[in-house]
Amino acid sequence: MILITVEAEGRVNFEETGLKIREAFKSKMNVTPRVTVVPLGTLPRSEKKTQRVFDHREE
């Protein structure tokens, strides 16, 4: 399963945005991810290059 967490501005509908992202992945990659849309500033920031993709298969 693919989990995607994205940030969006508060003026957009988070549920609609998540569905659009999910549909885009499904149509382009034939994969249906679980999408979570969170408010701007929620995801951690880093000043250095950091890993943005996490592999949780072993958990």
N, C-alpha and C positions, 0 to 999 in steps of 0.2 A: 504494500500500500504506500502511496506517496502522500505525504502531508505537506501542505503549502500554507505558510503564514505570510500575509501581505499587509502593508499599512495603507490606509486610505483616509482622505479628509473626512471630517464629520458631516459634510454636506452631501455625501453620496450615500446611497442605500447599501449598507454592508452586505445584506443577504443577496441582493441583485448582483453586486460586484463579484461576490464569491461564485455565484452561478455562472456568470459570464466567463470567469477564469476557468472554472471547471469544464464548461463546454468547449472552450478554446483548446485546452489540453486534450480532451476527448477527440475532437475533430482532427487535430494535428498529429498527436502522438498515439492515439488509440488507447489512452490510459485515463482512468477516471480518478483524479486525486481527491483527497479530503481537503477543502480549502477553508481557512479561517481568516477573516478580515478583522483587523484591529485598528484602533485609532493611531494617528501619527504620533511618533515619539514613544510608542510602546515597545518596539523591538530594540534590543541592545545595540549600541553604537560602539565603534572602535576607531581609534586613530591610526591603527596599523592595518595591514592587510590581514583579513581574517577568513576563516572557513565559513561559508554561507550555506553549504549543503552538508547535512548531517546524515549519516548512515546508522539507523537504529535497528538493523536486521538482527543483530546479536542479542538484543535486549529481550 
